[in-house]
């Protein structure tokens, strides 16, 4: 296997710096202020440059990739801008000085923003050129004409979104737009400092040790620097996170002032990684995005060649259940919307009253407080989403590595879209599936595992066993009702979880169509756009030892039981057994002429739920019941009623108040596996027995045999 280069970005924080000329310490507040001066200057230059070239002619020149003399434009954005003489039209305010390196960063940012708009412009131009008669529903001929003009890789979701945007413009203005520059305004640019386009005269980066990097750069000392003396060298030590390894090569970062008053340092780094192949896979994992469960996967193996190819599976579902975390996110989103509504209401009241009114300032103060709370809830949601995405990606890659899979197949996110009144998909949109996919690609690349997306359309519609139509029901015992959770096939009798059936279809599509894998040259993401459907055959695992077999084995190997009654110390006679008749019924009632009572068992003794009166008149209470303590009256705890509070003298000492060992052990194992205490996921363990025939065996699938050699643990 070859060696490739894996690129990633780690977000760090710059807390303090040192002024190199005098050795003066620069605190976090002052450092944030000086970086903000530079970020606002860069934003002003970039915004003016993008707005000056936001027209169809400029985008045509940039799309052609050649200047007036016909020479190809450089790949670096700031060099292409200067080759076209576009920055000459942008000037700074009078009295403000910036160096040529600072201008480079702004020009590079503008070039990237304009080049990103070229893809959107191509889609809009193709849709306008083939505008359908009914924009809500295109015919087959209209779709074919549109596909001829679109570049490869454009999904149906992008086409529908741009069509809706054009329809909204037509509804507002009464005519179709001439192009993207009329349909949209200039792209918005943020406050950031792009240091990648600058040389050593403006910024340097060096690694001090395994956990520290030193950034040295010139920062402005005021908001409007008048000369070069207003720019000074600052030395900033950056704490590297654990994801940046010792063998990683650091690259020039990007600085971003955040709303929290900190300086975010987006640090790109590269490291060697094993190269992954696009095709030639035999063992794969397929994952389906679900509503009840975030990820549901299954294992698949490709056997045979040519027309005899087929996909085998062991039938074991791999489940990453994030229901509790999703409920927390859903609650936080409701709180966020409530705070936003109250904030907008306070602002509307302030605007209606005006500045002379006495209550005008009070409404604005309340709106500012609500804005702060809204930002905190948004940060909480963002951090929880990131943590959940990383946990799910780590779990999926660990499953693939343990099972010996060389590729992971996912549904293509661009083809997933909520339709009709299916409100369940609204919850999926907040689960940051894109973040999960990106984290999975990064972690899988480190392990030498490929991640490929397959078409998602129809994965839950057909049966993975016979490709017949599936019916969906609420549960396996409610097949007469319509639902979405359970899938049932009336043709072959398959009955299983809907997401598990879809995961089988996904792994089958990936393995059977892996020769059609395409790689994006810019993002290096791999996608399969050709749909090849095939059946998935479950293969039995080796028979496991059941409880009945264990008891039978113990009965056969146990020593013979001695004849006669038991010789228990202190017991002079054996215990009499109840006379039983045919069928195991008690015959004593029949001898007395009474109706037979309920069947009893020695394993389940008689239990009385109320006190019983003995012949002597004494009350005998059942075991576990206390008849001396009066029964509490009123509603019991639960269903909204608080439980009974124990007095302080009954509580254990403060130092010994702890959960049970079983609860602590369960939570510890869950946290070690997924990072969350209330998250349920299938345990990661290697698949010891193989399924299906060996690669060179053309016979029918046999029952798997147990591995004899230790190295066979990775065999599938």
Buried (B, 14 or more C-beta within 10 A) or exposed (E): EEEBEBBBEBEBBBBBBBBEEEEEEBEBEBBBBBBBBBBBBBBBBBBBBBBBBBEEEBBEBBBEEBBEEEEEBBEBBBBBBBBBEBBEEBEBEEEBBBBEBBBBBBBBBBBBBBBEBEEBBBBBBBBBEBBBEEBEEBEEEBBEBBEEBBEEEBBEBBBBEBBEBBEEBBEEEEEBBEBBBBBBEBBEBEBBBBBBBBEEEBBBBEBEEEEEBBBBBBBBBEBBBEEEEBBBBBBBBBEBEEBBEEEBEBBBBBBBBEEEEBBBBBBBBBBEBBBBBBBEBBBBBBBBBBBBBBBBBBBBBBBBEEEEEBBBBBBBBBBBBBBEBBEBBEEBBEBBEEBBEBBEBBBEBBEEBEEEEEEBEBBBEBBEBBBEBBBEBBEBBEEBBEBBBBBBBBBBBBBBBBBBBBBBBBBBBBBBBEEEEEEEBEBBEBBBBEBBBBBBBBBBBBBBBBBBBBBBEEBBBBBBBEBBEBBBBEEEEEBEEEBBBBBBBEEEEBBBBBBBBBBBBBBBBBBBBBEBBBEEEEEEBBBBBEBBBBBBBBBEBEEEEEEEEEEEEEEEEEEEEEEEEEEEEEEEEEEEEEEEEEEEBBEBEEEEEEEEEEEEEEEEEEEEEEEEEEEEEEEEEEEEEEEEEEEEEEEEEEEEEEEEEEEEEEEEEEEEEEEEEEEEEEBEEBEEBBBBEBBBBBEBEEBBBBBBBEEEEEEEBEEBEEBEEEEEBBBB
